[in-house]
Amino acid sequence: MWDGNADGRFTVTDVGLWLQTLFFLPGDTLIWVSLRYAPEITQFFEVDAAQYGSTFSALLSVFVWLAIAVLLLTTSHWLT
């Protein structure tokens, strides 16, 4: 688990890989959900498992992370 690049050691490179995985998580999850529950739509848009970690996944992830940031910023004033 700690060794992200499977070189047998835990190094700073592994931390970068964790951050990369965390960044792509929303996009990859949306791709997985669409492949699992809406195969007709993913087939029409030519989305498949090869899209994990791709530019398409990155764009989806950016939109999700921005939406989370906006949600947190707009609701944070209620907490104070």
C-alpha positions as CSV (number, residue, x, y, z in Angstrom):
1,M,0.0,0.0,0.0
2,W,2.7,2.5,0.9
3,D,4.9,1.6,-2.1
4,G,3.0,3.2,-4.9
5,N,5.5,2.5,-7.7
6,A,6.3,-1.1,-6.5
7,D,10.0,-0.6,-6.4
8,G,10.2,-2.2,-3.0
9,R,10.9,1.0,-1.1
10,F,8.8,3.9,0.3
11,T,10.1,7.1,-1.2
12,V,9.0,10.6,-2.0
13,T,7.9,9.4,-5.4
14,D,5.3,7.3,-3.7
15,V,3.7,10.4,-2.1
16,G,3.4,12.0,-5.6
17,L,1.7,8.9,-6.8
18,W,-0.7,9.0,-3.9
19,L,-1.6,12.6,-4.8
20,Q,-2.0,11.7,-8.4
21,T,-4.4,8.9,-7.5
22,L,-6.3,11.2,-5.2
23,F,-6.6,13.8,-7.9
24,F,-8.0,11.3,-10.5
25,L,-10.3,9.5,-8.0
26,P,-13.4,11.5,-8.8
27,G,-13.0,11.2,-12.6
28,D,-12.1,7.6,-12.5
29,T,-15.1,6.9,-10.2
30,L,-17.5,8.7,-12.5
31,I,-16.1,6.7,-15.4
32,W,-16.5,3.4,-13.4
33,V,-20.1,4.3,-12.5
34,S,-21.0,5.2,-16.0
35,L,-19.5,1.9,-17.3
36,R,-21.3,-0.1,-14.7
37,Y,-24.7,1.5,-14.7
38,A,-25.0,3.3,-18.1
39,P,-23.2,1.1,-20.6
40,E,-25.2,2.4,-23.6
41,I,-24.2,6.0,-22.8
42,T,-20.5,5.1,-22.4
43,Q,-20.6,3.1,-25.6
44,F,-22.1,6.0,-27.5
45,F,-19.4,8.4,-26.2
46,E,-16.7,5.7,-26.7
47,V,-15.7,5.7,-23.0
48,D,-14.0,2.5,-21.7
49,A,-11.7,1.4,-19.0
50,A,-8.7,2.8,-20.9
51,Q,-10.0,6.3,-19.9
52,Y,-8.9,5.8,-16.3
53,G,-6.2,8.3,-15.5
54,S,-6.6,10.0,-18.9
55,T,-7.2,13.6,-19.9
56,F,-10.9,12.9,-19.9
57,S,-10.7,11.6,-16.3
58,A,-8.6,14.7,-15.4
59,L,-11.3,17.0,-16.8
60,L,-14.0,15.3,-14.8
61,S,-11.9,15.4,-11.7
62,V,-11.2,19.1,-12.1
63,F,-14.9,19.8,-12.3
64,V,-15.6,17.7,-9.3
65,W,-12.8,19.2,-7.2
66,L,-14.0,22.7,-8.2
67,A,-17.6,21.8,-7.2
68,I,-16.4,20.6,-3.9
69,A,-14.3,23.8,-3.3
70,V,-17.3,26.0,-4.2
71,L,-19.6,24.0,-2.0
72,L,-17.1,24.3,0.9
73,L,-16.6,28.0,0.4
74,T,-20.3,28.7,0.1
75,T,-21.3,26.7,3.2
76,S,-18.3,27.7,5.4
77,H,-19.9,30.9,6.4
78,W,-22.7,28.9,8.1
79,L,-20.2,27.3,10.4
80,T,-18.9,30.6,11.8
